[in-house]
Amino acid sequence: MTDWVDMYLDKAIQKIKVENEHLKGGTPYIPYDGRYTDVMTERGIDWWTNGFWSGILWQLFNYTKEKNFKESAIIQEKRLDRALYEFKDIHHDVGFIWLLTSVAHYKLTKNTQAYRTGIHAANLLAGRYNIDGHFLVAWNDHPGWVIIDSMMNIQLLYWASAETKDPRFEKIASQHANTVAKYLVREDGSVGHIASFNENTGEFIEQLAGQGVQPNSAWSRGNAWGIYGFALAYRHTKNPTYLKMAQLIADYFISEIRKTNFIPVVDFRAPIVPELHDTSAGLIAACGLLEIAKWCPERKRQYFKKISKDILVAVEKKYADWSFDEDGIIGGGTEAYHRPATYEVPLIYSDYFFVEALLQLKGKAAFLW
């Protein structure tokens, strides 16, 4: 196992160095015509993926101690400052954005300004809490919507509670997680993308389709967010309900990816034709399975680690591009089922979770969640 992990990591490090030169401080998302463009000028300063490149850089700085990775990561962090100062449209994805930038910076260097920025982001996220419905609002234009992706964002609140010793952050995070578990996770372990609530009373209305095919779909990346998000919630709280929830979703996810050689389709309940894949879902789940494995008895631990390895090997074999001629390492990522322009393309978060999973297998990953 060590040989192929080391080989993939070495290749990733070399390619990311080349991409960093191409970007010249820009923030990548999807490469067009083989090259990354600056997503901040295209999708906005608060685009939800804007932290993942920094996350890759911090992971590699932690692993290699090469200063260039650190310096480039700090450039990314500083670019995001304006998003906090002009926070009219800031959404629940502040977790994705600042856990992998300012909080990572603080965790790895103890930089005091990075700490303040992370706490500021946590306060903005906590301010999205609906006290009647016990949930964090995803987006401002839909004040009653909750999405499964939020299970990753609430880790910012757990971090803030641990740092400040203020239990309010953790209470909000856990009450939100309980709402997600009740209204988005189904009995069979499949997960819905969006839960709609009455924003005034907090009453649940219905599940919505979101990035899957339809409301009763099982969008694979949403299921992966559920696996990793609940596993992380267990790590922070040791509430056994969260570990049980992560394992329930994982069992469903694994049963589905076995049907497609460990590479997830975009939606497990999509029509057979066309068969669209989303490697990002597999790589997120791989990290989540490795997190679950940390808290399991030995037999289960080895089982979840093996599935994680099977995903990584399958994805790399079919979709990795190690050439320096085109940006992006892992192809085959799909943004959403109803978004043909982004069918099976390289996505920056696919590369992040690929690198994180490899480092986890080596026991060298920085814990950024």
C-alpha positions as CSV (number, residue, x, y, z in Angstrom):
1,M,0.0,0.0,0.0
2,T,2.8,2.4,0.9
3,D,4.3,2.3,-2.5
4,W,1.3,3.4,-4.5
5,V,0.4,6.1,-1.9
6,D,3.9,7.5,-2.0
7,M,3.9,7.4,-5.8
8,Y,0.6,9.3,-6.1
9,L,1.6,11.8,-3.5
10,D,4.9,12.5,-5.2
11,K,3.2,13.0,-8.5
12,A,0.6,15.2,-6.9
13,I,3.2,17.4,-5.3
14,Q,5.0,17.9,-8.6
15,K,1.9,18.7,-10.5
16,I,0.6,21.1,-7.9
17,K,3.9,23.0,-8.0
18,V,3.4,23.5,-11.7
19,E,-0.2,24.5,-11.3
20,N,0.8,27.0,-8.7
21,E,3.2,28.6,-11.2
22,H,0.4,28.8,-13.8
23,L,-2.0,30.4,-11.3
24,K,0.2,33.2,-10.1
25,G,-2.0,33.8,-7.0
26,G,-5.3,33.0,-8.7
27,T,-7.9,30.7,-7.2
28,P,-8.8,27.6,-9.3
29,Y,-12.1,25.8,-9.7
30,I,-12.5,24.0,-13.1
31,P,-9.8,24.1,-15.8
32,Y,-11.0,25.4,-19.2
33,D,-9.1,24.5,-22.3
34,G,-6.6,22.7,-20.0
35,R,-5.8,25.7,-17.8
36,Y,-7.3,27.0,-14.5
37,T,-8.7,30.5,-14.5
38,D,-9.3,32.7,-11.5
39,V,-12.7,31.6,-10.1
40,M,-13.0,34.8,-7.9
41,T,-13.4,36.9,-11.0
42,E,-15.9,34.5,-12.5
43,R,-18.0,33.1,-9.6
44,G,-17.4,35.7,-7.0
45,I,-15.3,36.3,-3.9
46,D,-17.6,34.1,-1.8
47,W,-17.8,31.1,-4.1
48,W,-18.1,28.0,-1.9
49,T,-15.0,26.3,-3.3
50,N,-12.6,29.2,-2.8
51,G,-10.8,27.5,0.1
52,F,-9.9,24.2,-1.5
53,W,-6.8,25.3,-3.3
54,S,-5.5,26.8,-0.1
55,G,-6.4,23.6,1.7
56,I,-4.2,21.6,-0.7
57,L,-1.4,24.1,-0.2
58,W,-1.6,23.9,3.6
59,Q,-1.7,20.1,3.5
60,L,1.4,20.0,1.3
61,F,3.2,22.6,3.5
62,N,2.5,20.5,6.5
63,Y,3.8,17.4,4.8
64,T,6.8,18.8,3.0
65,K,7.6,22.0,5.0
66,E,8.3,23.8,1.7
67,K,7.8,27.5,2.3
68,N,6.4,28.2,-1.1
69,F,3.2,26.2,-0.3
70,K,2.7,28.2,2.9
71,E,3.3,31.5,1.1
72,S,0.9,30.7,-1.7
73,A,-1.8,29.6,0.8
74,I,-1.5,32.9,2.7
75,I,-2.0,34.8,-0.6
76,Q,-5.3,32.9,-1.0
77,E,-6.4,33.7,2.6
78,K,-5.7,37.4,2.1
79,R,-7.7,37.4,-1.1
80,L,-10.8,36.3,0.9
81,D,-10.7,39.1,3.4
82,R,-13.0,41.2,1.3
83,A,-15.7,38.5,1.5
84,L,-15.9,39.0,5.2
85,Y,-15.9,42.8,5.1
86,E,-18.7,42.8,2.5
87,F,-20.7,39.9,3.9
88,K,-24.2,40.8,2.7
89,D,-24.3,37.6,0.6
90,I,-22.2,35.3,2.8
91,H,-23.8,31.9,3.2
92,H,-23.4,28.8,5.2
93,D,-20.3,27.8,3.2
94,V,-18.1,30.0,5.3
95,G,-17.0,26.7,6.8
96,F,-15.7,25.3,3.6
97,I,-14.0,28.7,2.8
98,W,-12.3,29.6,6.1
99,L,-11.6,26.2,7.6
100,L,-9.2,25.5,4.8
101,T,-7.7,29.0,4.8
102,S,-7.5,31.0,8.0
103,V,-8.2,28.2,10.4
104,A,-5.7,26.0,8.6
105,H,-3.2,28.9,8.9
106,Y,-3.8,29.2,12.6
107,K,-3.7,25.5,13.3
108,L,-0.3,25.1,11.5
109,T,1.4,28.3,12.5
110,K,-0.6,29.8,15.4
111,N,-1.0,33.1,13.5
112,T,-3.2,35.4,15.6
113,Q,-4.8,37.3,12.8
114,A,-5.8,34.0,11.1
115,Y,-7.4,33.0,14.4
116,R,-9.4,36.2,14.5
117,T,-10.6,35.7,11.0
118,G,-11.6,32.2,11.7
119,I,-13.6,33.2,14.8
120,H,-15.2,36.0,12.8
121,A,-16.3,33.5,10.1
122,A,-17.7,31.2,12.9
123,N,-19.8,34.1,14.3
124,L,-21.2,34.8,10.8
125,L,-22.2,31.2,10.5
126,A,-23.7,31.0,14.0
127,G,-25.8,34.1,13.0
128,R,-27.6,32.0,10.4
129,Y,-29.3,29.9,13.0
130,N,-33.1,29.6,12.9
131,I,-34.1,29.3,16.6
132,D,-37.5,27.8,15.9
133,G,-36.4,25.2,13.3
134,H,-33.0,24.4,14.9
135,F,-31.1,24.8,11.7
136,L,-28.6,27.0,9.9
137,V,-29.9,28.7,6.8
138,A,-28.0,27.7,3.6
139,W,-28.7,30.7,1.4
140,N,-30.2,34.2,2.0
141,D,-32.6,33.9,-0.9
142,H,-34.2,30.7,0.5
143,P,-34.4,31.4,4.3
144,G,-36.0,28.0,5.0
145,W,-33.6,25.8,3.2
146,V,-31.1,23.4,4.7
147,I,-28.7,21.3,2.5
148,I,-26.6,18.3,3.4
149,D,-23.4,20.0,2.5
150,S,-23.8,21.9,5.8
151,M,-22.5,18.9,7.7
152,M,-19.0,19.9,6.6
153,N,-19.5,23.6,7.4
154,I,-20.6,23.1,11.0
155,Q,-17.1,21.8,11.8
156,L,-16.1,25.5,11.9
157,L,-18.5,25.9,14.9
158,Y,-17.1,22.9,16.7
159,W,-13.6,24.4,16.2
160,A,-14.7,27.8,17.5
161,S,-16.2,26.3,20.6
162,A,-13.1,24.4,21.4
163,E,-10.9,27.5,20.9
164,T,-13.1,30.0,22.8
165,K,-14.6,27.6,25.4
166,D,-18.0,29.1,24.4
167,P,-20.5,26.2,24.3
168,R,-23.0,28.2,22.1
169,F,-21.1,27.4,18.9
170,E,-21.2,23.6,19.6
171,K,-24.8,23.7,20.7
172,I,-25.8,25.4,17.4
173,A,-23.7,22.9,15.4
174,S,-25.2,19.8,17.1
175,Q,-28.8,21.1,17.0
176,H,-28.3,21.7,13.3
177,A,-26.8,18.2,12.9
178,N,-29.8,16.7,14.7
179,T,-32.2,18.5,12.3
180,V,-30.2,17.2,9.3
181,A,-30.3,13.7,10.6
182,K,-34.0,13.8,11.1
183,Y,-35.1,15.4,7.9
184,L,-32.4,14.6,5.3
185,V,-31.1,11.1,6.2
186,R,-33.5,8.3,5.2
187,E,-34.0,5.0,6.9
188,D,-32.1,3.1,4.2
189,G,-29.0,5.4,4.6
190,S,-29.7,7.4,1.5
191,V,-29.5,11.2,1.8
192,G,-31.6,14.0,0.3
193,H,-29.9,17.2,-0.8
194,I,-32.3,20.0,0.4
195,A,-34.8,20.1,3.2
196,S,-37.3,23.0,3.0
197,F,-38.8,24.5,6.2
198,N,-41.2,27.3,7.1
199,E,-38.7,30.1,8.0
200,N,-41.1,31.6,10.5
201,T,-42.3,28.5,12.4
202,G,-39.4,26.1,11.7
203,E,-41.9,23.5,10.5
204,F,-40.6,20.9,8.0
205,I,-42.2,21.2,4.5
206,E,-40.5,18.8,2.1
207,Q,-37.3,17.5,0.5
208,L,-36.2,19.1,-2.7
209,A,-34.2,17.8,-5.6
210,G,-31.2,20.1,-5.5
211,Q,-28.2,18.7,-7.4
212,G,-29.7,15.3,-7.8
213,V,-32.4,14.2,-10.3
214,Q,-35.5,14.6,-8.1
215,P,-36.6,15.1,-4.5
216,N,-36.4,11.4,-3.6
217,S,-33.0,11.0,-5.3
218,A,-29.7,10.0,-3.7
219,W,-27.2,12.5,-5.0
220,S,-23.9,10.8,-4.4
221,R,-21.9,13.8,-3.4
222,G,-24.6,14.7,-0.8
223,N,-24.3,11.2,0.6
224,A,-20.5,11.6,0.8
225,W,-20.9,15.0,2.7
226,G,-23.2,13.1,5.1
227,I,-20.6,10.3,5.7
228,Y,-17.7,12.7,6.4
229,G,-19.8,15.4,8.1
230,F,-21.4,13.1,10.7
231,A,-18.1,11.3,11.2
232,L,-16.5,14.6,12.0
233,A,-19.4,15.6,14.2
234,Y,-18.7,12.4,16.2
235,R,-15.0,13.3,16.4
236,H,-15.8,16.7,17.9
237,T,-18.7,15.6,20.3
238,K,-18.3,11.8,20.8
239,N,-22.1,11.7,20.5
240,P,-22.6,8.0,19.4
241,T,-25.7,9.0,17.3
242,Y,-23.4,10.8,14.9
243,L,-21.1,7.8,14.4
244,K,-24.1,5.6,13.9
245,M,-25.5,8.0,11.3
246,A,-22.1,8.1,9.4
247,Q,-22.0,4.4,9.3
248,L,-25.6,4.1,8.1
249,I,-24.9,6.4,5.2
250,A,-21.6,4.7,4.5
251,D,-23.2,1.3,4.3
252,Y,-25.7,2.6,1.7
253,F,-22.9,4.4,-0.3
254,I,-20.7,1.4,-0.4
255,S,-23.5,-0.9,-1.5
256,E,-24.1,1.5,-4.4
257,I,-20.5,2.1,-5.6
258,R,-19.8,-1.7,-5.7
259,K,-22.2,-1.7,-8.7
260,T,-20.0,0.7,-10.6
261,N,-16.5,-0.5,-9.7
262,F,-16.1,1.9,-6.8
263,I,-16.6,5.1,-8.9
264,P,-19.9,6.7,-7.9
265,V,-22.5,7.8,-10.4
266,V,-23.9,11.3,-9.9
267,D,-27.1,10.1,-8.4
268,F,-27.7,6.6,-7.2
269,R,-31.3,6.8,-8.3
270,A,-30.7,8.4,-11.7
271,P,-31.8,6.8,-14.9
272,I,-29.3,4.2,-16.2
273,V,-28.7,6.2,-19.3
274,P,-26.8,8.4,-19.4
275,E,-24.3,6.9,-16.9
276,L,-22.7,10.0,-15.3
277,H,-20.0,9.7,-12.7
278,D,-18.8,12.0,-9.9
279,T,-15.4,11.2,-8.7
280,S,-15.5,14.0,-6.1
281,A,-18.2,12.0,-4.3
282,G,-16.0,9.0,-4.1
283,L,-13.0,11.0,-2.8
284,I,-15.0,12.8,-0.2
285,A,-16.4,9.5,0.9
286,A,-13.0,8.0,1.0
287,C,-11.9,10.6,3.5
288,G,-15.1,10.1,5.5
289,L,-14.6,6.3,5.6
290,L,-11.0,6.8,6.9
291,E,-12.5,9.1,9.6
292,I,-15.1,6.5,10.6
293,A,-12.3,3.9,10.7
294,K,-10.5,5.8,13.5
295,W,-13.5,5.1,15.8
296,C,-14.3,1.5,15.0
297,P,-13.2,-1.9,16.3
298,E,-10.3,-3.4,14.4
299,R,-12.3,-5.6,12.0
300,K,-14.6,-2.6,10.9
301,R,-11.6,-0.3,10.8
302,Q,-9.8,-2.5,8.3
303,Y,-13.0,-2.8,6.3
304,F,-13.6,0.9,5.9
305,K,-9.9,1.5,5.1
306,K,-10.0,-1.1,2.4
307,I,-13.1,0.5,0.8
308,S,-11.4,3.9,0.9
309,K,-8.3,2.4,-0.8
310,D,-10.5,0.7,-3.4
311,I,-12.1,4.1,-4.3
312,L,-8.7,5.8,-4.6
313,V,-7.2,3.2,-6.8
314,A,-10.3,3.0,-9.1
315,V,-10.5,6.8,-9.4
316,E,-6.8,7.3,-10.1
317,K,-6.7,4.5,-12.7
318,K,-9.6,5.8,-14.7
319,Y,-9.5,9.6,-14.2
320,A,-6.0,10.8,-13.1
321,D,-4.1,13.1,-15.4
322,W,-0.5,13.4,-14.3
323,S,0.7,15.4,-17.3
324,F,1.9,19.0,-16.8
325,D,0.1,20.1,-20.0
326,E,-3.3,20.4,-18.4
327,D,-4.3,21.6,-15.0
328,G,-6.3,19.4,-12.6
329,I,-5.3,16.0,-11.4
330,I,-8.6,14.1,-11.0
331,G,-11.2,14.3,-13.8
332,G,-14.7,12.7,-13.8
333,G,-16.2,15.2,-11.3
334,T,-19.8,16.4,-12.0
335,E,-21.1,19.5,-10.4
336,A,-24.8,18.6,-10.7
337,Y,-27.1,16.1,-12.6
338,H,-28.9,18.9,-14.4
339,R,-25.8,20.9,-15.3
340,P,-24.4,19.4,-18.6
341,A,-21.6,21.9,-18.9
342,T,-19.9,20.4,-15.8
343,Y,-20.3,16.7,-16.6
344,E,-17.2,14.7,-15.7
345,V,-14.6,17.5,-15.4
346,P,-11.7,18.1,-13.0
347,L,-13.0,19.9,-9.9
348,I,-10.6,21.5,-7.4
349,Y,-12.3,19.8,-4.4
350,S,-11.7,16.4,-6.1
351,D,-8.0,17.1,-5.9
352,Y,-8.2,18.3,-2.3
353,F,-9.9,15.2,-1.1
354,F,-7.6,13.0,-3.2
355,V,-4.6,14.6,-1.5
356,E,-6.1,14.5,1.9
357,A,-7.0,10.8,1.6
358,L,-3.5,9.9,0.6
359,L,-2.0,11.8,3.5
360,Q,-4.5,10.2,5.9
361,L,-3.4,6.8,4.7
362,K,0.2,7.8,5.5
363,G,-0.8,9.2,8.9
364,K,0.5,12.6,7.7
365,A,-2.7,14.7,7.0
366,A,-3.2,17.9,8.8
367,F,-6.6,17.9,10.5
368,L,-8.2,21.0,9.0
369,W,-11.9,20.1,9.8
